[in-house]
Every structure is written in structure tokens, then in C-alpha cells.
């Protein structure tokens, strides 16, 4: 496995779940569970990039986790990680995995896999996907879909159902036809630290603004994004109170 670091962006004022990083899950702050997944993956360094001292305090004393206090004015997690990278002093070739601060069940194998995909592909950025098997999920705009080239590089990300099986959907859109062509995007990324800085300086692209998908900025600018299949399922992240309740039930069902 390649040498890599993990950076976890964690903003306190999440719109749909204020104070999300500190919401209790199994009696502990949500962000603490995420930091543990990063440590279990074998990252050389784990950094929490946050704009709030209360979030920083949640990981205080956790061996192997460092904190970068970042500006509260960042428009995205990418911008926050670019500041974290500068604070950490990573050189341009450092492999940085962006693990969202609301992914308490991210499998360590998936964290390692996105780092491996970056290194093996030679692309400046990599991400993960998993097969999508039901029509309801395909048509859900909150589920991001992607299509990729034979090389494994991303061709496009969209909230729309892609690819579109013309003849099959002309007959029935309630089920997916055979073929298994559909992929759900998993919002975990790896970059070289130098490209992370480049990404953060790039102006938002037209497609990004249309779809509200930041990764489209990279494709529209002509850069590659390698896509690997996740080696283990990624359970849904936590965006709403309902998500948090489901996460609690999952944790208790797994015996903690």
C-alpha cells in the first residue's frame, strides 16, 4: 500500500444538522468515529481540519490525530483541506485522502483503496464507486451517479440517471434492465497535495454550478479523476437527524 495521509474536513455549522461533528453517536462525538476509521486504515498522519474549537476538543488526546484550525469562510471542504495541507507542510507528492467528517462507518479498506487508485493510475485525483442495483436509487437526485471510461477514469458525474437505457426505460422505468452498468459515487477522494492546492485555486466550472458537484470542476478543466470500485460497502453518511438515528441503530446492532 502507498504511504498516505488522511484529512477530515469538519465544519461545525452544517445547515441540515447544526453541530454535526459533535452530535453523539454511541455516546461519543460523530467526528471521533470518523477519526478512528482513518487511524484503522493505516494513514501515516490523520488531520482534522475544522473551524471550531469545540470540534477540535472532541479529538484532543487521541493519539495520532492532529488538528488544523481553518477559516470559517471556506466555501467547500476542498478549500478547508488546502489550508490544512499548507499547515501540515505536506510536499506536493504527498497522497492526501479526503475523508468526510460525517462518514462514521467508512471501511478502512476503502480508505486505503482510494489512495492506491491514485498512485496506480497516475491521475492527480481519485475516488470510489460501487454498483447501483435498483431504479429508485438511480432516479434519486441525492444519489450521485458516474460513468467511467474503459481505462477507469471518470467521464462524468451527475445527479441524473446515467447511463440511460433508452429501449428498456421506454418500456418500464421501475426496474433496471440486466447489464449492471450503473455506479453510485462514493464521496471519498485522494489527491496529490500539489493538485489539492491547484484544485482549490480553480474557479467553479459551469457544469459544477449546474449539478452542484464540485468534482465536475476537475473534469471540465481537463484533469483526470481515476475511479476504483470500493472493496467493501460504504454505509450512508450522516446529513440529517434521521440519518443520525439510523447510524445509532446500526452501531447498536453491531454491538458498538
Beta strands, then each sheet from edge to edge (+ up, - down):
strand 1: 5-10
strand 2: 24-25
strand 3: 28-29
strand 4: 45-50
strand 5: 65-69
strand 6: 95-98
strand 7: 125-131
strand 8: 145-148
strand 9: 154-158
strand 10: 183-192
strand 11: 226-229
sheet 1: 5+ 4+ 1+ 6+ 10- 7+ 11+
sheet 2: 5+ 4+ 1+ 6+ 10- 8+ 9-
sheet 3: 2+ 3-
end
